[in-house]
């Protein structure tokens, strides 16, 4: 019994030690969808990064159609320890996940202060989670970042079929008119 208690104590101490430098996961605000060109756009970000971070943004797609989308995230600027102004955060991972189906849709490791990714998301009322991970760059006490998420509906296959039929009919009409003249 003493050996078991000692083992539990060691495992507990290891877990506490390993987690002491871990980033805290936060659920941040997502601006909501607004019309943008032929689709919708939303803004996300954090104005108060003070160390390693894992920020989660939960949302639903703005349409019941399948969408093609993309996202851009960029570090904020701020004063550094040398008295200059520079980027203040960096990103290590960026992921879009369909929480309802537990499917990763897009993203991957980011190793810069500015990055993008694109994705295709299915129709329906699924809940999605955008996760941004990163930390402060050396020489900064506080940082920030912001990003945009943009989606546009993907035309249904029937739309492409009608387009091809229409082009075929135009070609047939032009050929017929040429033969009559």
Steps between C-alpha positions, in 0.01 A plus 500: 500500500785740584659431161170578326460830687861592423444419128181713495691787663780479243256487208307797644819704544605420143162609364516828692858561385421425137194726499659798676623656172201401290285749316151566626216429257260791466168527322518833322231704329421457134362814338219324317447482128459809282443516122835515317504497120318189379517336843548579869787604722575503872777646715674332794799580717639580840623840617669373818748218437732476802671164440430168332137482385242261358190692391182325382224665295170309471248583224260369235533563126280786373326287236357151458700457175843342473760779516850567379690712747828639611653670798785741566660571838763764575701604805450838660771767530636635822797660673788262565769506768744683269264798465388411148169374368469146365264205466420372849352149460569187299274209412573130533170345388176600332214248467139499385301204631141385454422426865171324414671234285842526672666569162799729440418712193811710459802657657835377613821624652573869458853618545467869426337825602259491205338194345199373305312180433199397292227241558172349382223461757182301460142621519285472808486628853831357624700684767854598396804588711788714380809453720796740494816410696811709556698715738676833545814575305809564716530858623124559542293504819163522326380415152198467275382339179202514270361300215220470250297201391325522161260253337309487169239247390619232259257470208303176491598248227169575326616859451808381311286260295265783398799715408642227275161435336461874436847524345424194287177656374682825417763303310232302314313822409819670379598198290150474349491871420842473332381206285189691380696807386 
